[in-house]
Amino acid sequence: MNDVIIIGGSFAGLAAALQLGRARRKVTVLDTGLPRNRFAGHSHGMLGHDHKPPLDILADARRQLTRYPTITLVNARADSISGAIDDFSVLTADSESLRARRLILSYGVVDQIPDVSGYAEGWGTAIVPCPYCDGFEVAGQHWGLVWSGPQSMNQVRLFHDWTDRLTVLADGHDLAPDIRTDLARRHVAIADGRIVGIVRHGEHEASVKLDTALDVAVDILFAHPRTKPSASLHESLGLDTITTPTGIALKVDERRETSMPGIYAAGDLANPGMPSVTTASWQGATAGISAQQSMLV
Ligand SMILES: Cc1cc2nc3c(=O)[nH]c(=O)nc-3n(C[C@H](O)[C@H](O)[C@H](O)COP(=O)(O)OP(=O)(O)OC[C@H]3O[C@@H](n4cnc5c(N)ncnc54)[C@H](O)[C@@H]3O)c2cc1C
């Protein structure tokens, strides 16, 4: 029997495994190798790993974990979970059945890329979600922001630290008069109409095609598509969730325990705030330590 099975072996899951392995706990990490930022050429903002390709950071982490004899890394998808604290079972897509006293869910979320020509091709390069991740390299240039609701106003305020050249693409949203007044006061241009295509030029630059027959040229486009958890294992267990502006997140307490005793969650799957590699890593480390300490006699 494992002490802990970790489902999702990326930034959150591997950080959890590291703490558990160093505490000499027997851990199995199941992973399908599809981290959310795999579309980005470089990952930014993580101390010691700034401007490295995300898959290189993860490959280094996996290499470091091979030092720990109690950690087993398995390339496999977890398909179902059953049981209760001290005796959980996880069934993999290869029909392997594994048991553990605790579970850590860190299988992340999937961005629901809109069915717009050029969107998927530009995601991670010309279309990005976060200024902390990609803003520095294009500071002072002309940014576009795809409006996704009232919460987009927070992005407008945030972006001032990087650029004063911003166009909001309403993308079918009817912007309220007070929002239009606020944007005008901030010298932010508004392009009404729905986005029907995105044509990428060079590394970040793009032309955004609107159904008004207008093209808006930007040096980079920021967007926040809706997300959904990468797996539905939490649903079969009925774990509590909270609603976020773009989807849902698992509800956890300060030790990162979910609504079911013995199951912890970390990373984007359980982060209602701004997601990042750094946040996922500290949440994973916290989940690992909490799971370990919950087994002390
Ligand atoms: C385009 C883009 C660029 C980004 N750039 C940055 C950046 O520069 N800096 C930064 O800090 N953050 C960046 N982020 C955010 C960052 O990608 C996430 O915050 C981070 O990846 C979250 O880590 P995680 O471990 O929670 O989830 P993920 O990294 O998404 O990993 C989840 C893992 O679980 C696995 N998995 C899923 N389902 C199963 C299953 N059923 N069984 C087993 N395994 C499963 C997946 O294959 C994956 O390996 C970016 C995000 C995007 C979309």
The ligand as a Gaussian input file, in Angstrom:
#p B3LYP/6-31G(d) Opt

LIG

0 1
 C       -0.215000      29.605000     -22.245000
 C        0.155000      29.573000     -20.787000
 C        1.359000      30.119000     -20.361000
 C        1.697000      30.107000     -19.022000
 N        2.878000      30.666000     -18.641000
 C        3.216000      30.668000     -17.344000
 C        4.449000      31.281000     -16.926000
 O        5.216000      31.810000     -17.734000
 N        4.726000      31.271000     -15.607000
 C        3.876000      30.720000     -14.670000
 O        4.194000      30.756000     -13.476000
 N        2.713000      30.124000     -15.036000
 C        2.373000      30.095000     -16.355000
 N        1.179000      29.518000     -16.727000
 C        0.331000      28.882000     -15.696000
 C        0.842000      27.443000     -15.410000
 O        0.836000      26.704000     -16.624000
 C       -0.032000      26.732000     -14.390000
 O       -0.310000      27.567000     -13.291000
 C        0.661000      25.447000     -13.921000
 O        0.945000      24.604000     -15.026000
 C       -0.221000      24.702000     -12.916000
 O        0.439000      23.537000     -12.505000
 P       -0.399000      22.255000     -12.036000
 O        0.611000      21.273000     -11.556000
 O       -1.497000      22.669000     -11.138000
 O       -1.142000      21.757000     -13.354000
 P       -0.563000      21.335000     -14.771000
 O        0.791000      21.912000     -14.978000
 O       -1.606000      21.674000     -15.780000
 O       -0.383000      19.761000     -14.666000
 C       -1.463000      18.864000     -14.516000
 C       -0.892000      17.481000     -14.834000
 O       -1.887000      16.481000     -14.546000
 C       -1.876000      15.525000     -15.607000
 N       -3.183000      14.837000     -15.622000
 C       -4.388000      15.322000     -16.010000
 N       -5.349000      14.391000     -15.841000
 C       -4.733000      13.293000     -15.328000
 C       -5.206000      12.008000     -14.924000
 N       -6.495000      11.654000     -14.991000
 N       -4.293000      11.113000     -14.467000
 C       -2.976000      11.442000     -14.373000
 N       -2.494000      12.662000     -14.733000
 C       -3.357000      13.575000     -15.194000
 C       -1.592000      16.357000     -16.851000
 O       -1.100000      15.593000     -17.921000
 C       -0.528000      17.333000     -16.308000
 O        0.778000      16.815000     -16.428000
 C        0.808000      29.537000     -18.071000
 C       -0.407000      28.977000     -18.488000
 C       -0.739000      28.998000     -19.841000
 C       -2.050000      28.403000     -20.272000

